[in-house]
């Protein structure tokens, strides 16, 4: 189970930096932003949460998204699908050098390099994702809607942990793992609300 959590990364989630609807930026509290991570292995999956350290989705005067930066607090990782003791064991393993080594690398960061509108509030976002000591290009789609008095931004981000040298249980680095193998891709479900 500890193995599962290649999740990790999350990095994420991932990761983001401030949020505003003009060219200025303002902080977004954790109460209005969430990251749910899912890591899978041959025998199942684990899920949990991560907190943003900062998140900044920036919009121009016309309300068009122009950047989506974020920083994820990797030390905030939690597991939500296991009982207390196994969950603590898994989280401890994810925090260890086997995975994200959060004592040395407490954050993961995403910096936007381009944003492309693809219509109906959908955007293709590309940027540099830094996890541990590795920075890789990452592209994902995000949806931005106006929910009355607030902007609501959601995105599903898939991260390949092997690109950040997170090797534990990875078939990209080790042979013969059988049902002990943990898949390299983990998924972050990002949800941000800005009043």
N, C-alpha and C positions, 0 to 999 in steps of 0.2 A: 503494500500500500504506500509506504513511504515512497516507493518507486514511482508511483503514479505521477507524481506531480511534477512532471516536467513542466507542468503548468507554468510553472513557473513563472516564468517570465513575467510574466508579466509583467511583467514587465512590466506583462506585462508586462496592468494594464498597466505594459505598458504599463508616469508619464504625462500630462498635458499642461499647459500654462495659462491662465486667466480667462475671462470670457467677457465679451462685450459686444455691443451691437453697432458701434461706430468704430472709428479707427483707434479708440482708446482701449485699454485693457483693465479689467477688474478681477479680483480674486473670486473664486467660486468655492463656497464652503463644502465640506465633505457631506453635509446633510443633503445637498442637492446633486451629488454626483456619486455614482457607484461603478465598481468594476466587479464582474463575476467571472472567475476563471474556471476552465474545465480542462483537465489533463486526462488522457486515455492511455490504457495499456492493453495488452492482449486479453487479460481477464476482466476488464471493466474500466471504470473511470472514477475520478474524484473531482469534486468541485468545491469552490470556496469564494472568498472575497479578498480584494485588495483595496487600499485607499489611495486616492490622489494626494500628492503633496502640494502640487499646484496644477491648475488646469486653466487654459486660456484659449477660448475659441474667439477669434477676432472677425468682425464683420465690417464692411464698408458702409457708407451712408445710405446705400440702397438696400441694405440688409443681406447682401451677398457674402457668403463665407469666404474669407481670404487667407486665414491660417488657423491651424488647430494644433497647438503645442501642449505638451503635458509632461509632468514628472510624476512617477509612481513611487510611493513609499513601499519599498520591498519588505521592510521590516514589519509591515502591517498584515502580512499574509495570514489568512485564516482558512480553516477547513470547515465545511458545513454539512457534509454527508456522513460523517463518522461520529461515534460516541466520543465522549470527552477524552478518555485516555488514548485511544488510537488516533484521534484527531491531533492531540498534542504531540504524539510521536511523529506523525506525518509532517506537521508544521516544523518541528525541530529538524527533521531531515531536509526539508525544502530550504530552510535557512542555512544549512551547513554547506561546507565546501563541495559536497557531492552535487549540489544544485546551484543555488544563487549566492551563496557565501555573503549573506547580508551584513555580517559584521564588517566586511571590507567594502562591499558594494551595496550601500543601503537604499539606493534609488536606481530607477531605470528611466530613461528620458527619450521623448519623441520630439523632433524638431521638423516642422513643415518645410519642404522645399518647393512644392507646387500644389495648387488646388484647382480642380477642373469641375465646373458645374455640368451635370449631365441631365438636368431637368427635374421638375417636380420636387424640389428640395433635396435632391440627391447630389452628392459630391464624390469625386474620386480624389483622395488625399494621398500624396506621396511625401515621404520624409525620411529622416535618418533616425533609426531606433538604436539606442545604446543600452546594452545589457552587459554588466560586468565591464570588461575592457574592450568589447567589440561593438563597432557601429556598422549597421547594415541598412541598406535601403529597404523600405517597407511601404506597400501601397494597400489601402483599404477604402471601402466605401462608407460614407456616413449619410444619415438622413437628418435634416433639420426642418422642424415644423414650428409654427406659432400656435401654442396652446393658450389662447386667451391673452393673458398678460405676461406670458413667458415664452422663451425659446426652449425647445426640447431637442436635444441632439443625441442620436443613438448611432452606434457603430459596432460591427462585429469584426474583430481583428484576430487573424491567425498568425502565430509566431512560431518559427522553427528554432527551437532551443539549441539544436546542434550547431547553428551558425554562431552562437555565443559561447561555444565550447562547454556547454552543459551536457556532460557525457553520460551521467549515471543511467544505466539500463537502456542506453541507446543502441539500436541496431546499426546505426551509422558508424559506430566506433568498435562495437564488440560483436563477435560471432557466437552462435550457439546459446543465445539467451532463452530461447523457447518461450514459455508462458511468463517469463520474468521480464520480457521486453516492455519498455515504456515507449510509446510513440513520440517522435520528435515534435510534432505540431501540437501546440496547445492553443486554446481559444479564449479570448477576452471579450466579454459582452460589456460595452461601455454605455452608460446612460447619464446624461448631464442635463440638468434643468437650470435655466437662468432667468430670474425674475427681472 
